[in-house]
């Protein structure tokens, strides 16, 4: 045995644990990606909604105001996606998870 090197992580019981943790990490990454997709959709929705509102002269129409509105819309979209208000991210996640498990079953 080589000094300083442990082969404990190569034991079969640890393979199962490692595969389980990898699977959980992949599921979390998929959930995060679906949540980000929902946030992107909501951001586009908020931008489209904002374009339908007539502008008043109260605050002006500077590029700074447009930048601020963009930041606000991004934060609203992230907040709504995290709360799962529309459920779009969850639906996408379930669909992709089912497709992934059916692909794994075929292999």
Rosetta constraint file for C-alpha pairs under 8 A:
AtomPair CA 7 CA 11 HARMONIC 7.31 0.50
AtomPair CA 8 CA 14 HARMONIC 7.91 0.50
AtomPair CA 9 CA 14 HARMONIC 5.82 0.50
AtomPair CA 9 CA 15 HARMONIC 7.50 0.50
AtomPair CA 10 CA 14 HARMONIC 6.61 0.50
AtomPair CA 10 CA 15 HARMONIC 6.82 0.50
AtomPair CA 11 CA 15 HARMONIC 6.66 0.50
AtomPair CA 12 CA 16 HARMONIC 6.75 0.50
AtomPair CA 13 CA 17 HARMONIC 6.58 0.50
AtomPair CA 14 CA 18 HARMONIC 5.96 0.50
AtomPair CA 15 CA 19 HARMONIC 6.01 0.50
AtomPair CA 16 CA 20 HARMONIC 6.08 0.50
AtomPair CA 17 CA 21 HARMONIC 6.21 0.50
AtomPair CA 18 CA 22 HARMONIC 6.06 0.50
AtomPair CA 19 CA 23 HARMONIC 6.04 0.50
AtomPair CA 20 CA 24 HARMONIC 6.23 0.50
AtomPair CA 21 CA 25 HARMONIC 6.14 0.50
AtomPair CA 22 CA 26 HARMONIC 6.18 0.50
AtomPair CA 23 CA 27 HARMONIC 6.21 0.50
AtomPair CA 24 CA 28 HARMONIC 6.16 0.50
AtomPair CA 25 CA 29 HARMONIC 6.11 0.50
AtomPair CA 26 CA 30 HARMONIC 6.10 0.50
AtomPair CA 27 CA 31 HARMONIC 6.15 0.50
AtomPair CA 27 CA 97 HARMONIC 7.95 0.50
AtomPair CA 28 CA 32 HARMONIC 6.11 0.50
AtomPair CA 29 CA 33 HARMONIC 6.12 0.50
AtomPair CA 30 CA 34 HARMONIC 6.15 0.50
AtomPair CA 30 CA 93 HARMONIC 6.76 0.50
AtomPair CA 31 CA 35 HARMONIC 6.11 0.50
AtomPair CA 31 CA 89 HARMONIC 7.66 0.50
AtomPair CA 31 CA 90 HARMONIC 7.69 0.50
AtomPair CA 31 CA 93 HARMONIC 6.02 0.50
AtomPair CA 32 CA 36 HARMONIC 6.14 0.50
AtomPair CA 33 CA 37 HARMONIC 6.18 0.50
AtomPair CA 34 CA 38 HARMONIC 6.20 0.50
AtomPair CA 34 CA 89 HARMONIC 4.80 0.50
AtomPair CA 34 CA 90 HARMONIC 7.15 0.50
AtomPair CA 34 CA 92 HARMONIC 6.26 0.50
AtomPair CA 34 CA 93 HARMONIC 5.85 0.50
AtomPair CA 35 CA 39 HARMONIC 6.18 0.50
AtomPair CA 35 CA 81 HARMONIC 5.90 0.50
AtomPair CA 35 CA 82 HARMONIC 6.84 0.50
AtomPair CA 35 CA 89 HARMONIC 4.96 0.50
AtomPair CA 35 CA 90 HARMONIC 7.63 0.50
AtomPair CA 36 CA 40 HARMONIC 6.15 0.50
AtomPair CA 36 CA 78 HARMONIC 7.73 0.50
AtomPair CA 36 CA 81 HARMONIC 7.44 0.50
AtomPair CA 36 CA 89 HARMONIC 7.88 0.50
AtomPair CA 37 CA 41 HARMONIC 6.23 0.50
AtomPair CA 37 CA 89 HARMONIC 6.86 0.50
AtomPair CA 38 CA 42 HARMONIC 6.13 0.50
AtomPair CA 38 CA 81 HARMONIC 5.81 0.50
AtomPair CA 38 CA 88 HARMONIC 5.99 0.50
AtomPair CA 38 CA 89 HARMONIC 5.09 0.50
AtomPair CA 39 CA 43 HARMONIC 6.00 0.50
AtomPair CA 39 CA 74 HARMONIC 7.96 0.50
AtomPair CA 39 CA 77 HARMONIC 4.96 0.50
AtomPair CA 39 CA 78 HARMONIC 5.20 0.50
AtomPair CA 39 CA 80 HARMONIC 7.27 0.50
AtomPair CA 39 CA 81 HARMONIC 5.08 0.50
AtomPair CA 40 CA 44 HARMONIC 6.29 0.50
AtomPair CA 40 CA 77 HARMONIC 7.14 0.50
AtomPair CA 41 CA 45 HARMONIC 6.20 0.50
AtomPair CA 42 CA 46 HARMONIC 6.07 0.50
AtomPair CA 42 CA 77 HARMONIC 5.20 0.50
AtomPair CA 42 CA 80 HARMONIC 7.79 0.50
AtomPair CA 42 CA 81 HARMONIC 7.59 0.50
AtomPair CA 43 CA 47 HARMONIC 6.16 0.50
AtomPair CA 43 CA 73 HARMONIC 6.04 0.50
AtomPair CA 43 CA 74 HARMONIC 5.78 0.50
AtomPair CA 43 CA 76 HARMONIC 7.68 0.50
AtomPair CA 43 CA 77 HARMONIC 5.05 0.50
AtomPair CA 44 CA 48 HARMONIC 6.17 0.50
AtomPair CA 45 CA 49 HARMONIC 6.13 0.50
AtomPair CA 46 CA 50 HARMONIC 6.05 0.50
AtomPair CA 46 CA 73 HARMONIC 6.26 0.50
AtomPair CA 46 CA 77 HARMONIC 7.65 0.50
AtomPair CA 47 CA 51 HARMONIC 6.38 0.50
AtomPair CA 47 CA 70 HARMONIC 7.78 0.50
AtomPair CA 47 CA 73 HARMONIC 7.04 0.50
AtomPair CA 48 CA 52 HARMONIC 6.84 0.50
AtomPair CA 49 CA 53 HARMONIC 7.05 0.50
AtomPair CA 55 CA 61 HARMONIC 7.98 0.50
AtomPair CA 56 CA 60 HARMONIC 7.32 0.50
AtomPair CA 57 CA 61 HARMONIC 7.56 0.50
AtomPair CA 59 CA 65 HARMONIC 7.90 0.50
AtomPair CA 60 CA 65 HARMONIC 7.78 0.50
AtomPair CA 61 CA 65 HARMONIC 6.40 0.50
AtomPair CA 61 CA 66 HARMONIC 7.24 0.50
AtomPair CA 62 CA 66 HARMONIC 6.52 0.50
AtomPair CA 63 CA 67 HARMONIC 6.10 0.50
AtomPair CA 64 CA 68 HARMONIC 6.16 0.50
AtomPair CA 65 CA 69 HARMONIC 6.14 0.50
AtomPair CA 66 CA 70 HARMONIC 6.16 0.50
AtomPair CA 67 CA 71 HARMONIC 6.33 0.50
AtomPair CA 68 CA 72 HARMONIC 6.19 0.50
AtomPair CA 69 CA 73 HARMONIC 6.06 0.50
AtomPair CA 70 CA 74 HARMONIC 6.19 0.50
AtomPair CA 71 CA 75 HARMONIC 6.27 0.50
AtomPair CA 72 CA 76 HARMONIC 6.10 0.50
AtomPair CA 73 CA 77 HARMONIC 6.04 0.50
AtomPair CA 74 CA 78 HARMONIC 6.24 0.50
AtomPair CA 75 CA 79 HARMONIC 6.06 0.50
AtomPair CA 76 CA 80 HARMONIC 6.04 0.50
AtomPair CA 77 CA 81 HARMONIC 6.04 0.50
AtomPair CA 78 CA 82 HARMONIC 6.10 0.50
AtomPair CA 79 CA 83 HARMONIC 6.29 0.50
AtomPair CA 80 CA 84 HARMONIC 6.15 0.50
AtomPair CA 80 CA 85 HARMONIC 5.66 0.50
AtomPair CA 80 CA 86 HARMONIC 7.81 0.50
AtomPair CA 81 CA 85 HARMONIC 6.50 0.50
AtomPair CA 81 CA 86 HARMONIC 7.56 0.50
AtomPair CA 81 CA 89 HARMONIC 7.37 0.50
AtomPair CA 84 CA 88 HARMONIC 7.51 0.50
AtomPair CA 84 CA 89 HARMONIC 7.09 0.50
AtomPair CA 84 CA 90 HARMONIC 7.44 0.50
AtomPair CA 87 CA 91 HARMONIC 6.24 0.50
AtomPair CA 88 CA 92 HARMONIC 6.20 0.50
AtomPair CA 89 CA 93 HARMONIC 6.05 0.50
AtomPair CA 90 CA 94 HARMONIC 6.12 0.50
AtomPair CA 91 CA 95 HARMONIC 6.19 0.50
AtomPair CA 92 CA 96 HARMONIC 6.11 0.50
AtomPair CA 93 CA 97 HARMONIC 5.89 0.50
AtomPair CA 94 CA 98 HARMONIC 6.07 0.50
AtomPair CA 95 CA 99 HARMONIC 6.25 0.50
AtomPair CA 96 CA 100 HARMONIC 5.98 0.50
AtomPair CA 97 CA 101 HARMONIC 6.14 0.50
AtomPair CA 98 CA 102 HARMONIC 6.13 0.50
AtomPair CA 99 CA 103 HARMONIC 6.11 0.50
AtomPair CA 100 CA 104 HARMONIC 6.15 0.50
AtomPair CA 101 CA 105 HARMONIC 6.16 0.50
AtomPair CA 102 CA 106 HARMONIC 6.37 0.50
AtomPair CA 103 CA 107 HARMONIC 6.48 0.50
